[in-house]
Amino acid sequence: MTLRAAFFLIFLVFLFPVKTHAQTRDAMTEFRAGNFEEAVRVSMAEIAANPNSLEPHVVISWSLINLNRFDEALQFARAGRAISRYDVRITQILGEIHYFQGRNIEALRYFQEYISLSSEGQRIHFIYYFMGEIYIRLGMFRHADIALSTAVHRVPGNAAWWSRLGYARENAGDLLAAISAYERALALNSQLADARRGLERTRQALAGR
């Protein structure tokens, strides 16, 4: 299982309300087990039987993302959006497809839409994390600081996110705040190499001022 697949499975329990249709439940079961090809197959059968059913479009989109089949995922996510324009899961899916394809501006648009639809949604911390990463890609480090600060405020135990916050602050020139974030990351996970290297860099940069 890829790291991306493991990341999605962590919060899968929040993704889908329980449905009564057995075939859709089977697709979700296969997805939870990491059987993404089988989840695609079952979802395709459900869509063929009922093209206007939203749930299999959600399941198949997540499965295709985990198979790195982003163009296909985009096709089904768009079809799902045509069924339910304001479903927050589809909005997040579209954002993440664009994120993984490097379409940063498009991804931001969907993530911002998600926030407007569900500012206190159960997955809002992931949205802010993705936005922070996009702002880092774009060199907008103070924006990244704001987004990642929001993410770690909501999930304070994620060492990797604290490390990325440190990186954003370091590149924004806020060395003391970067050191604080790196130290928090290492307090949570002392083996996190990126945080350790970042802490060394920022301390050296601060000493050289």
N, C-alpha and C positions, 0 to 999 in steps of 0.2 A: 504494500500500500504506500502511495506517495505521501510526502509531507503535506501537500495540499489536501489530499483525501482525508488524512488524519485530522487536519485543522477543521474541515467541514463537519466531520463526524462528531467533534466535540460538542458543537451546538445544534446538532440535528434534532435533538429532542424538542427544541423550541421551534423548529421550522414548520411542522405540519400538525394541524388539529386532527384528531382521530376521525376517520370517515367510516361509513358503513359499507362501502362497496369493497367486496373481498379482493378484487383484482388490484385496485389501487393500494390496499393494505399490503398485498403481496409485493408490489413494486417497492414500497417503502421498506418492507422487511429486507428485501434484497439489497437496497441501497444501504441500510444500516449495517448489513453484513459485509459491505464492500464489494458486493457482486454487481458492479455497475453495468456490465453488459446485459445481465439478466434483467436488471431494473429497466434498462432501455427497452428490451424486448417486451416485457410485460406492459410497460407504459404505452408502447406503440400499439399493442393490441387494444388497449383501453381507448386510445385516441381514435383508432379505426372504428370502434364500436360506437363511440360518442365523441365526435370532434369538438363539441362545445363544453366538454368537461375540463375544468381548470386543473384539478389535482394532478392528473398524469402529465400535463405540460410542466408543472413545477418539478415533479420527480424526475422526468426525463432530462430537463434542463440541468439540474444538479448533477445527475449521473454523467451527462456528456461533458460538463465542466471537469469532473474528476477524471475523465478519460482524455482530457486535453483536446476535445473535439469542439472547439469554441464556435466555429461557424454553424455547425448543426445546432448547438445549444442556443445560439442567437435566433435561429429560425423558430425553434419551439417557444422560446421566451417571448418573442414578438407575437406569436400566435396566442400565447397565454395572455398577453397584454391586451390583445384585441377582444378576448373574452371578458377580462376584468381589468379595466384601465387603471384602477387604483389599488390593486392588490400589492401589498408592500413586499411580499416575497418575490413576485415577478420584478418589481422595481429594483430590489437588491440584486437579483440574479443578473439583470441587464447591466447594472453597475459593475458587478464583479467580472462579467464576461469582458466588458470593455477594459477593466483594470488589467486583467491577465493578458489581454492583447496589446496593452500599452497605449490604448486610446484614452489618454488621461482626462482631457476636457469632457469627453462624452461620459466617462465614468463619474466624474465629479457632478455632472448634471443629474445623473440618476441618484447618486448618494444624497445630494442636496434635496432632491424630490422626496427621497425616503424620509429624511429628517422632517420635512414639512408635513408628510403624511402620518408619521409615527415618531414624534420627538422623544417619547419615552418607551419606545418599542423594546422588546426583549433582546434584540440584536443590535441596538443602537451603538453599543461600544465597538462592535466590529466595523460599523460604518465609519465612525470617527478614526479608527485605526487605519482603514484603507485610505481615507482622505488624507491623513497624515503622511502616509507613504507616497501618495500622489504629489503632495506639495513638496516633499523631499526631491522627488524626480524632477519637478519643475524648478527647483532651486528657491522655492518660496519658504524659507526655513522658519520664519516667524509664524506664518500660517500653519506650518507643520507642527510647531510648538503648541499652538492653540488646540489643534485637532487631537494630537497625541496626549496632551495634558487632560483633555476631556475623556479620552479613552482610558487612561490609567486612573483617573478619578472614579470612573465607574467600575473598573476591574483593577484594583490596586495590587493584586498579586501576580501580575504578568510581568516576569523579569525581562523578556524580550522587548516588550512594549516600552518599558522604562529605558532600556538601552537605546531604542530608536528615538525616544524623546531626548535623551542625552545627546545623540548625534545631531538632531535638529537644533538644539540649543547651542551646541559647539559650533556649528556652521553659521549660526546667527550671531556668533560672537559673544554669547552670554555664558562665559566660562564657569562662573560660580554655580549657576543654575544647572549647567551641563554636568559638572562634578557631582552635584546633589543627585541628579537622575541616575548617573552611572553607579554611584554608591548604592542607591536604592536597588538597582538591578542586581548588583553583586550581593547585596544582603539577602535577596531572594534566591539567587543562584550564583554561588561563588565560582562556578566553573564556566560562566558565560564569557567566552573569549572576546567577543566584540565589545562588551562592556569593560572588560579589563584593559583592552588596548585603548579604548576611548578615554578611560579614566587617566591612563598614563599620558596620553596626548594632551589632554586638557590641563593636567597639573603642570606639565612641562611648559605649555603655552602660557599659563598664568604666571609661572615663575620667571619666564622670560620677558614679561612686560616691564 
